[in-house]
Amino acid sequence: MKLPQHGANPDYVYKAMAIKQPEDLLDFSMNVNPAGPPASILECWTDWLPAVNDYPDPEGRELIEDISLQEGLSTSQIMLGNGAAELIQLLASSLQGKRVLLIQPTFSEYERMCRAFDCEITHFVLEGVNEWQLELSDLEPLLATHDAIFFCHPNNPTGVISSEQSLVALLSACSQHNCLLIVDEAFYDFMDRPFTMASQLPGQDHLVVLRSLTKMYAIAGLRLGYLLASPRMIQHLKKRQSHWSVNAIALLSGLQCLRATDFAAQTRMECTIERNRMLEKLTSYGYRISKSHVNYYLLQDTQLDDQYPLYVHLLKQGIVPRHTYNYKGLAGRWLRFAIRDTADNDVLLEALQRWKQEN
Ligand SMILES: Cc1ncc(COP(=O)(O)O)c(C=O)c1O
């Protein structure tokens, strides 16, 4: 059985598991905004179609200008990507053969891409018993012997965050040891009180911040992300990127996303209400839940070591969790669920309550 390495595209899961796919599915394996894209994008969709006749702006200048204003950074510190996934690939290619530290359990593309570019990988595995909290004192001895560290914040799949103070301390230690700190903030805008490492960038050569627009703005199929770093790092990475990497509709959508100012705040508010509701109910049913601050969480039926029976049970009902077999340190002992809208979350609550009553 070869399960997919990511959430979304549930038909691959059903095929791998040899389970008949129900007609109606609720996909909790994909962490995108359940509200869908901002209305301002949906209204423009058809008007934008003629833009595909021409090549897109290879520099994405208008979008970069907007990001520059939003982040208070120079345009020379920003580059766009065909999703944050492309930017991870470019970073890995720039680290070819180097020593890379991965804080696990985390997004599997860091390892996959670093392996593709023959990096020497060290896994630093955080434990669920410690709520997956990173202690700088434990990590510091490794910084001197590594060229770069990928740190997903908020972390995928746990949803756990660190304090701003501890991230700044980590950056300071990385600078001292000449280790590049790559902070993946793909989900930072789902935090109830978002904070970013981008404010540390001016004058800082040892920091890269990654962002994705595909999750908050529900444009995963369009592919759009950006990277913030020193001008030197941006130039270095751009040399490796293919021309016209970001398509014309993604560029136009990106502008609308950043201009939809209330959209993210509204999503955050709804997400926080739903997350608190889910965590409270699921805990009361007897499940263990990760201390998530974003739009997904890990869940464990403590009666089971491997969550496989629960996974199969939910899949058969058309409820699709994200398995955790390919996350170091989780190995199937947890399932990940996205926060969807109230009605969908209620379906999940009912199924999980019934499972506990019957098992
Ligand atoms: C932590 C993290 N970073 C980056 C990505 C890639 O995002 P994008 O859709 O922008 O390529 C994902 C996708 O799931 C992710 O979970």
The ligand as a Gaussian input file, in Angstrom:
#p B3LYP/6-31G(d) Opt

LIG

0 1
 C        3.962000      24.159000       5.405000
 C        3.737000      24.253000       3.946000
 N        4.551000      25.013000       3.204000
 C        4.387000      25.141000       1.885000
 C        3.382000      24.476000       1.232000
 C        3.226000      24.634000      -0.245000
 O        2.265000      25.615000      -0.492000
 P        1.893000      26.074000      -1.966000
 O        0.520000      25.579000      -2.230000
 O        1.977000      27.579000      -1.911000
 O        2.904000      25.492000      -2.886000
 C        2.500000      23.665000       1.945000
 C        1.409000      22.938000       1.276000
 O        0.686000      22.177000       1.848000
 C        2.688000      23.548000       3.338000
 O        1.886000      22.788000       4.092000

